[in-house]
Amino acid sequence: MIFGLTLEQFTVLHVGISMIAIFAGFIVVGGLFSNAGLGGWTAFFLAMTVLTNVTGFLFPISEVTPALVLGAISSVLLLAACIALYGFRLAGRWRLVYVVTAMLGLYFNVFVMIVQSFQKVSFLTPLAPTGTESPFVITQAVTLIGFLLLGFMAARAFQPHPKVVT
């Protein structure tokens, strides 16, 4: 039991939070492309992605796993995104730090979604039972290339204008 939930219920909660974070993340990426900050969506995306990491750490795991390592890296990146956005208000190079770390936070969520899909979705599992087969590798490679392109274009497009204080 985790927070009064069975492991199955907690898993559903964690996956739901992850899916919401991914959805919000793509809205935020759209905001980067349109040069709109989307403050509320951005805060929601960051909060849900942090919550995804936190709930991931609460699963009963007895040893260090790739998922835990990825969660730790993602947490550090999200901290950097929050510092760039809220601490330094995207000034100077902090704009790029924010875009890169926010995009990586979203990418890691999508990466894990793909891993879990190939492990848990009945029609995908036979295509890559060990996670090393071509369908899985190609899916992850295409996703990575897509995110690299999205991140590059978002970094170029997102040029927030400093607020003039009078």
N, C-alpha and C positions, 0 to 999 in steps of 0.2 A: 504494500500500500504506500502510495506517495500522496501526501496531502489528502488522505481519505479516499483516494481513487485507486482502483485496481490498476495493475500494470497496463492492461489493455485500455482502460479508460484514459489513463495518463498519456499513453502513446497517441491516442486519438486527439487529445488536447494539444500535445506537442506538435503533431502533424498539422492540425488546424491552425495553430499559431504560425507555423512555418509557411503554410500556403498564404495566409493573410499577409505575412511579411513580404513574400515574393510578389504578390499582387500589388501591394503598396510600393514596393521597390520599382516596379516597372512604371508606375505612375510618376514616381520621382524622376526616373530616367527621362520620361517624356518632358517633365518640367525642365530638366537640364538642357534638353534639345531646344526648347522654346525660350530658354533664358529666363524662365520663371522660377523663383525660389521654391514655391509651393510649401511654405513654412509648416503648415499643419500636416500635410502629407509626409513631409520629410521627417518631422518629429515622430509621427506615427510609424513610419517605416523603420527608423532607427530604434524606437522603443520595441517594436515587435521583433526585430532581428536580435536585439539584446535578449528579449524574453525567450526567443527560440534557443539561443545559446544557453541561457540559464536553465531552462527546462531540460535541455540535452544533458547538462551536467548532473541532473538529479536522478537519472536512471541508475538502477543498481548495477554498477560495473565494478569488477574487482581488479582490473588491470588497465594499464594505459592502452588505449585503442587509437587507431587513426582518426576516429570521430572526435575523441577527446582532444587530440592535438589540433585538429582543424577548428574545433570550437574555441580553443585557447587562442589560436592565431586570429580567428575572426573577432574575438572579443577585444584583442589589442587593436586591431584595425578599426573596429567600431568606436573605441575610445578615441583614437586619433581623428576619426571623422567628426565626432562630437566636439573635440577640442578645436579643430579647424573651423567648424561651423559656429559654435556658440562661444568659444573662448577668443578666437582670433577673427571672427566674423568674416572669414574668407579673404582676409587681406593678403595681398601679394601671393606668395607661393602656397599659402594655406588653401587657396581656391583649388589648386591642383591636388593637394593632399586630400581635401574633402572628396573631390570627384573620384579619385583613384580608390580611396578606402571605402567609400560608399558602394562603388561598383563592385569591388572585391567582396564586400559583405553580401551583396545580392548574388554574385556569382557563386560564392560558397554555399548559399542556401539552395540554389538551383543544382549545383554539383551533387549535393547530398540527396536532393530529391531524385535525381537520376539514379544514383547508386541504390537508394532505397526502392525505387521503382523496379529496377532490374532484379533486386533481391526478393521483393514481396508481391509484385503483380504477376499473376499466374501465367499470362501469355507472354510476358517478357523474360521470366526466369529461364525457360528452356533456351532462349537465344544466347544467354551469357551466364551460365550457372556458376562460373567461378569469378566473373567480373574481369576476365582478361580476354574474352573473345571479341572478335571484330565488331559486332553490333554495338557492344558497350563502348569499346574504345573509340569507334567512329562517332558515336553520339556525344561522348565527352569531348572529343577533339573539335567537332563542329560547334559545340556549345562554347568551348574556350575561345575559338577563333571569333565567334559571334560577339562574345563579351569583350574581347580585345578591340574589335572594330567599334562596338558601341561605346566603350570607354574612351577610345581615342577621339571619336566624333563628339562625345559629350564634353570632354575636356576642352575641345576647340570651341564648341558652341556656347558653353556656360561661361558667361562673362558678367557676373553680377555688378550692378552699378552701386558704388558707395553712396550712402545716404548723406545728403548735404545737411549739416546742422546749422540753423540760423539763429 
